[in-house]
């Protein structure tokens, strides 16, 4: 399969490292999404959907030797009403742009219009999501796509989405939700599953555990246990873990893209399984 071309840096160590820079002062510029219907700020931002929040993240810049081939990289997580995409629904979505800066994070609850049976796992109750001020997926998808577009360095360039268990859980759920809304995941969206990377790294270090909790403990990253299994804290945790792993394993953007996949890959796999 054709992969997006990304020039490899001479030193593989710096290819995917992130570094902190001085926070830029807040800008008065307005980033209008959906033709002005939703305007990002550090607080709740929509008069229609008060659960949608844009916030500022610490600037984390992915170094690239070739600015003409920039890849926009995001870490995301979802919470759902169950483990199976056919019957489960997404009820929370969070995403962080690794470039950082103002309005680089997007987080919202999602209204599934049904009962939430597994509140004991993530703490999200039916009353929290079945509200008029919480967007349904059909309302949220256009906001998400516009948000991604607003964060791209080059319009139409590849976007890489990173999640823990992306291939088996997050992406299949996203595909199903897009299809329910008669929409397709954009062609330039690529996905990377950190489960395989975490398993490989932990195996080298004598452990078979590669959950977010196990990886954070291994790398000495503090996690908020009280907020476990909520989308935004998990995004923050995976961002820190991903940075540590890529530095330790000396991975470049090109290395990550070589191991990435598209939504169409999942669809083809499902079709082949049905035929067999």
N, C-alpha and C positions, 0 to 999 in steps of 0.2 A: 504494500500500500504506500502511496505517495505521502511523505511527511513534509511539513513545512521546512524550508531550508533555513538553517540558522548557522552562521559562521561560528566555528569553534575557536575560542581564544587560545593563544599559545600556551598559557598556563591554565590547566584544568581547575586549579584551586580557586581561582577568582571568577570562574564562569558563572556560578550560581550563588555566590555568596551575597549576603545582604549586609549592609552597613548602616549605621545610624548617622544622620546628618542633623544639623541644627534645624529646629522646627521653624518653618516659615511663618511670618505673621499672618494673621487671619485676613483673608481677602474679602472685599465687599462685593466682588463679582458674583452674580447669580448664575447658578448652573440649572437652567430650566429643563426639567424632564417632562416628557409627555406634553410638550407645548405649554409649559407653565402650570400644569395641573398639580405637579408635585415639585416642591423646591427644597433642595437639601439644606439642612442646617444641623447644628449639634444637638438640637432638641427634636421633639416630635414634630413632624413636618407637614402632614397633610390634614386639611380640615375634614376631608372625607374619611381617610383611613388613619386613625391616630396611632395605630400600632407600628406603622412604618417609620423607621428611624435611620437617618444618615448620621454618621459621626466621624470624627477625625481619628486616625491611627498614627502611631509613631512612623516616621518616614523610613521605609525599608526599601532600598533601591537595588534592583537586580542589575549587576554590572554587565555591560555588553560592549564588545569591541566594535560592533557594527551597528550604529544607531539606525541604519536604514532597514534593519531586519529585527526591530524590536518586537518582542512577544509580550502581550499583556498577561500577567500571571495573577491568579486569584486563588484564595483558599476559601472553601465553603463547607457548610454542614446543614443538614436538615434534621428535623424531628418529625415523626410520623405516628399514625394511630395503630400501626402494627408492622410486622416484618415482611408482609407480602404485598407487592405492588398492585396486584389485581384487586385486592380488597382494602388495602391501607391507603391513607391519604396523608399528604404533607401538611403539617400544621405549624411548622416554624421553619424559617429560612434565614441564614446569615452568611454573609460573604465579605471578604476583605481583599482589597487590591494591595499587592505587596509593594507597589510604588509608594504607598502611604500618602499622607497629606490630608487636606480638608475633604470631607465627604468621601473618604476612601473605604468606609464600611457601610453596609446596608443590612438592616435586620428588621424582621417583621414576623408576627404571628400570621397564620393563614386560616381563614374560615373554611372548614370542610363541609359545613352544613350537615353534620352528623355527630353522633355521640363519640367521645374520646374514651376508649375503654382502658387505656394503659397509662393513666395519669401518675400511677405509682412509679413509673420509670423516669419520666422527665418533669413531672410536676405541672404539666399543662392540662388544665381542666376543660371540660365542655363549655363552662360558663366563660372562660377566658377567650375562647376563639369563636363561638357562635354568637357574634355580635355584629351590628351594622357598621361599626367603625373599624372592623378588621377585614382586610381585603380577601376576596375569594381568589382562587388561583387564576381564573380568567382575567381578573383585574390586575393581579400582581405580575404576571409574565411580561406584559408590555413594559411595565415599570422596570423590571429586572433587565430586559434586553436594552432598554434605553440607558440605564445606569452603566451597563457594560460598555456600550458604545461611547458614553461620555468619558470613560476612563482609558480608552484606547489611545495609544500614541499615534498610530497610523490607522485611519479608517479601513476596515476590511482585513486588517492584519490578524494573524492567529491569536486566539485567546486560549490560555491554558488554565483549566480548573482543577484544583488539587483537593482531594478528599480522602479520608481514611475509610477504606472499603468502598471506594467509588464504583468499581466494576460490578460488584454484586449487590450493592444496596442503593447508594445515592443516585447514580446515573439511571438505573432502571426505573426508580421512582420518578425522576425528573421526566424521562421519556414518556412514562404513562400519563403524568399530569399534563404534559404538553399535548399529547394525543387526545386526552379528554376535552381539551379546549380547541381541538382541530388545528393545532399548531405543530410545527417541527422545530427541533433544536437547530439554531443557525449552523450553517456549513463550516464556519471557521472556529467553532468551539471544539477544543480538544480536552481530554480528561486524563488525569494521572492518579493512580491509586497508590497511596503511601503504604498500604498493608504489605505489599510484596517487598518494598524497600525496607520497611521496618523489620519484617521477618528475616530478611537477608542479613541485616546489620546485627540483630539480636542473636541470630544463630552463630555469627562470627564471634560473639561475645559470650557464648555458652548458655544462652537462654532460649526457650521456646515461646516466651511470652512477647507479644508485639502489639498489645492494646495501647491506646493513648496513655493510659495510666502507667503501664509498664515502661513505655518509652520515656515518658516524662520523669519517672523515677530514675531511670538509667542515666539520663542526661542532666539530672539535678535541676529540673524545671519545676517550680512550684505551681500547683494547680489548685483551683478552688473546688474542693470536693462537694461543697454545698450546692454548687451550680453544675454538678456533673449531669451529662446528658441534656444540656441546654445548648442550643446551636451556637450562640456567640462566644461563650466561654470555650467551647470545643474548637471553634475556629482560631481563637487566640492561642490555645494550647498547641494545636497542630502547626500553626505558623512558626512558633518557637522550635518545635520538634523538627519540622522540615528544614529550617535553617541549620540546626545542629547536624542533622544527617547529611545534608548536601555538602557541608564543609568537611565533615569527617570522611566522607566517601569521595570527596573531590569530584563532584558531579557538576557538569555544565548544563546550560539550558538545552543544548543539543542532545545531551545524554537523556535528559528528562523527556524531551519530545520523541526520541526514538522509542521510548517505552510507553508513550501515550496512546490513546485510542479515541475514536469518535463514537457518537451515539449510533451511527449506522453500523458499526462493528457489533454492538450489542444486538441490534435488530437482526442482523444476518445470522448471528449465533442462535438466536431464538428460532428463526426460520429453519435453520439446519437441524436443530433438535426436534422440531415438530415433524420434519420429513423422515428423520431416522426413527 
